[in-house]
Amino acid sequence: MKALLLENIHPIAVESLRERGYDVELRSGSLGEEDLIAALDGVDLLGIRSGTHVTQRVIASASQLASVGCFCIGTNQVDLVAAAHAGLPVFNAPFSNTRSVVELVMGEIIVMARRLTEKNRLMHGGVWDKSAAGAHEVRGRTLGIVGYGNIGSQLSVLAESFGMRVVFFDLADKLALGNAKRCESLEQLLALSDTVTLHVDGRPANADFFGAEQFAQMKPRAMFLNLSRGFIVDEQALVDNLESGHISGAALDVFQHEPRTAGDPFVSPLQNVPNVVLTPHIGGSTQEAQEDIGRYVATKLGDYAESGATGMCVNLPSVNTEAVQGVRVLHLHRNVPGVLARLNRTFADHGANITYQSLATKGEYGYVVTDLDDLTGALVEELSAMPETVRFRVLEQG
């Protein structure tokens, strides 16, 4: 089997897959739709980060592709519905880079509060400007966290250790950690916060989530951070509020338009605006996080290919499997009543003895992993022909 890994995925992922016997091709940059379709010829496993988009057309063209691994938190760069329809499981790393992102957020809050970008620029220009003007401690100030998931909640704990007060807003009912206080609305959070940081997911409904109306509701001279998704913020509205002085500083790690590969030009209206920290989507780009992500997602891809395990899959039912016993049948099907009964009746009609079986359902899909002591060609044909079958695969022991 062949694996294609794009966008400078950590070498440990290459090593992990090669140790399992895969032919691995590693490329440094992302690929556009046409180039990706061409590159996927003969590829079984695809690994990407945030810059490569796996569209419905890509999925339809990649008949050999068995699974996709997103070596990052987000999966909005993959058409998850089209992948599910094709029986293509998608994996990600929801926890591996959390600490790295949180540390960057805290560092940028301090950089903005002390206006260090301006001091650094002046020093490099030979200007000694020793002054406390505009510089503040973060202790005692209120941090408003929009999105209280893995990153937002850990940021809450770390910010409190710096002496900050924490409020948060999330559409889901989340347990507050430490002394953090839940806000009933985004408007309430904006009115209370000296610093606002966004940590929402990349669902399409979050497009243009934060714009001129929300900036106007923030406290005068508040600071703003976005380390989640570029398309959720109106960048020009942010520039307008920075230039007017309503927002005193901003830090962004994600942008509406990002270069595909390292070294490509970057253009943003936020460039050269005072007290603005711009970083090239490096929230999770630490050696520790990338190594952990590389190992985790590569393991998920390999486990699915070898045993059919879909634990922590984002778009299909999650099944954690045991080692293959005899012949393993992987059957992804439409989640309608009676499929498992018909499946097992078919096994019995062909004299196949079940030695292991696990079923999970998610939305419109069901996934059954079954080990048999024997499998005939006639049984394979009948299972493949079931009207509910989405994807059918057979694995041999060892």
N, C-alpha and C positions, 0 to 999 in steps of 0.2 A: 504494500500500500504506500501511497505517496502523500506527503503533507507539504503544504505551501504556507509559510509563515511570512507575513509582511510587516513593515513598519518597525524594524529594529527590535523585534521581540527578543527578550533576554536569551542568551545562549544556553541557559539551563533547560529551556523548553526544547531546543534542538537536541541537546544531549539526552534528555529524557525520552524523546520519541525515537531517536536512533538506537538507544539501548533496547527498545522494544521491537526493533527490526524495521522501522519505517525509513523510507527514502525521503529525506527532508531537504527542501529548498528554502533558503532564507533570503529575503529581499529587504533592502533598507527603507524604501519609500512605500507610500500607498499607491493604489491603482485606481484609475477611472473605470467606468463601466465596461467599455469596449476592451480595454487591456486586461481587466479582470476576467472577463469571459474567455479570452484567449488563453490566459495563464492557467485557468482551471481545467483545461483539457487533461484528462488522466489523473486528476487530483481527487483524493478521498477525504482529506482533512484540511480545513482552511483555518488559519490563525490570523487575526487582524487586531488592530487597535481602533482608535476613533476616526481615523482619516479615510478608511476604505468603506464604501457603502455597498452592502450586499442587497441589491434590489430584486424585485420580482423577476425581472428579465434575466439577471445573473443566475438566480436560482433555477429558472426554467431551462436555462442553457447548460447547466452543470449536472448532467444526469448521473455522473459517477460520484458526485460529492455526497459524503455520508453525514458530516456534521461540521459545525462552525464554532470556533472558540474565539470569544472577544477577550483579549488579554488586557482588560480594563474593567471598570464598574459598569459603564453604560452599554446598552444594547440597541439604542435607537438608530444606529447606523445599519442595522439589519432589519429587513422586512420580516418581522416575526410571524405575521399571519401567513405570508407566502411560504415561509420556511416550514411552518406547521403543516400546511396543506400538502407540501412535498414530503412530509415525514422526515424533516431535517432538524434534529435537535440543536439548540444553540446554548452554549455555556458561557459564563462570564466569571469574574472574580469579585464578588460583591463586598468582600471584607479586606482584601489583601493590602490595599493602598490607603486605607482609612487614616492611619496614624500619619502618614506622609503628608496628606492633604491638610489635616488638622494643624500640624506643625507649621506648614507654609502660611495658613490663615493667621495664626498667632504672630508669626514673624512679620507679616505684612501689616497687621494692625499696629504693631509697635513702630514699624518704619513710617507709616503715615502719621501716627500720633506725634512722633518726634520730627517729622518732616525731613527724614534722612536723605531722601532722593535729592532734595535741593541742597542740603549741606554737602553731599557727596559731589554733586556737579560743581559747586563753587570751589571746593577744595582741589578738584582736578584742574580747575582753571586758575589755581594759584591764589584764590581769595579766602582769607581767614575771617569768617563771619561768626564769631562766638556770641550767640544771643539765645535767649530763651523764648523769643517771640514766636507764638504759634505752636510751641511744643508743650505736650501734656503727658502725664502718666496715664496708663490705662486702668490702673487701680481705681475702683469706685465708680467707673463708668458702666453704662448699660449696653450690653451686646444683645442685639436682636437676631435670632437665628431663624431663617425662613426655610423650613424643611428639617424635621427632627429625626432623620433616619440614622444610618450607621455613622456617617460623618458628623451630622449636626449634633447628635447626642454626645459623641466623644469630644467634640469641640466644646460643648457645654461644660463638661467636667474640667477640661484643661483651662478654659477661660476663668472659671471660678478659682482655680489654683493661683491665677494671677491677680485675684482680688476683684474681678469684674462681677457685676450683677448680670444675670442671664434671663432673658425672656425668649420664648419661642412660639412659632405658629406652624401648625401642620394640619392638613385636611383630615388625616387619620388621628384617632385617639391614642396618643403616645404617652407613656409613663415619663414623668419629669424626673431627671436625675439630679442628685444634690439638692441645691436650693433654687433650681431653675423654676420659673413661673410660666405657665401656659397662657397665651393670649387667645381670646375668643375670635379675633379677626386679624387680618393683615394690617388693617388701618390702626388698630390698637397698638400693635407691635411697632409700627412706624412712628407713632406719636411718642412712644416711650424710649426709643433706642438712640444712643449716641453713635452707635455703629451698627449697620445692617449688613448681614452676610447671607447670600443665597446658596442653598444646598438642596434644590429641587431636582426631580428626575427629568429625563429627556422626552417624556411623552409629548406627542404633537399638540395636545391641548395647552401645554405650557409655553407655546410660541408667543412672543411679545408679552410675556407675563408682567414684566416690570418696565414701565415707561414714564412719560411726563407726569401722569396723574399720581403715580406712586412716589416719584421723587419729590413732588410738591407736598406730599403728606409727611415727609421726613422732617425731623427737627432741623432748624437752621444750624449749619456748620457740622452736621453729622457726616460720618464717613461711610463708604459703601464698598462691598466686595462681591465679586461673582467668580466662584470657582466650580460652577456646576455645568451649565451649557450656554454656549454663546448666543443662541437664537432667542433666549428668553428675555434679553435686555435690549432696550432701544438705546444704542450707543450714542446717537446724536443727542438724545434727550439728556443723557448723562453728561456729555460735553457741555451742553447749554447750562446745566446746573452747576458744574464745576467752574465755568467761566463767570457765572453770576455770583459765585461765592456761597450759594445756598448749600452745596455739598463741598466740604473742605478737603476731601481726599478720596481717592478710589484705587482699588487694586483689582485687576482682572487677569485671569489665567486662561480664559476661554473667550472666543470671539465669533461674531457672525460669519466672518470669512477668514478661514485659516489656511495657510500654505499647505500643500500636499506633502512636501518633503523638506528636510532640513536644508537651509541655504536659499530656499525660494524667497522672494521679496514679501514682506509683510506690510500692509497698508491699513491704517485705522484712523478715524477722526480723533482718537484718544492720544495719539502720538504728540509729544512735546507740550502736553498740558501739565502745568505745575502740580506737584504732589500726587502724581498718578504712577502706580507701579504696574508695569505690563510684563507678564511672563509668558513664555511660549507653550502653554498647555502642559506644564510640568508638575502639576499638583501631586501626581503619583509617581513622578520620575525620580525616585531615589533607588540606589542599588538594592536596598533591603526590600522595598516594595516590588520592584521589577523582578527580582529573583523569586520572591514568593508567588507573584502572579504567574510567572513562567512555569514554575513547578506545578502550581495548582491547576491551571487550565490545560496544560499538556497532559496531566494525569487524567482529567475529565475526558479529554478527547480519546486518549488511549484506552481508558476503561470502557467507553462506549463502543469503540471499534472491536475490542476483544471480548467483551462480556455482555454488551447491550445495556450497561448501567446508565441511567439518566438522572441520577441524584443531583439536585440543584439545577436541573435544566430549567431555562426560563420560559420556554414556549410549549413544552410537551409534558405529559405526566411523568412524575419523578419516581423511578424504581431503582432501589439499591439491590444489586444482585449478589449471589454467591458465585463460586467458581463453576465453570461449565461442567455439567455431568452428562457425558454422552453427546447428544446432539441438541443444540439450543435453537429454539424457534422464537424469533422476535416478531411480534404481530402488533402493528399500530393500526388502529381502526377507528371508525366513527363511533362515538359514544352513544349507542342506542341500545335499548333493552334486548337481552337475549344473546348478545354476541359471544360471551364467554361460554354459555351453555352450548351454542352451536359449534364453537371451536373445539370444546372437549368431546362433543359427540362425534365430530369428524375424526379426532384422534382415535377414539374407541372403534369407529367403523373401520379404520385401517389397521387395527391391532397395535397401535402405538401406546406403550405404557408411560405414564407421566411420573417422572421422578422428582420434579421440582416445578413450582409455578408461583408467579407473583403478578398481581394486577394492580394498576393504578389508573385513575381517570382524572382528567382536567378539562373542564369546559366541554368542547365538542369532541374530544379525543379520549380513547382508552388505549392502554399499552399493556400487553400481556407478554411476559417472559416465561417460556415453558421448556423444560428439559425432558427429552424423550430417550428411551433406550434404543430407538431405531427410527428412521425416517425414509419413506419411499418416495419415488418420483411422483407417483399418483397423488400422494398426500400433499406434496408441495404444490402441485397444480391446483388442487381443490382449495387449499388455503389462500393461494394467490388470487383465485377467481371469486372469493367471497365478495359480495357487493359492498360490504362495509370496510374492506381492506384498504388502507392508505399506503402502507409500506410493509414489506415482508422480507425478512432476512434470516439466514440460517448460519449458525456458528458451530464448528466442530471442536471437540475437546482437545486441549493441548496444543 
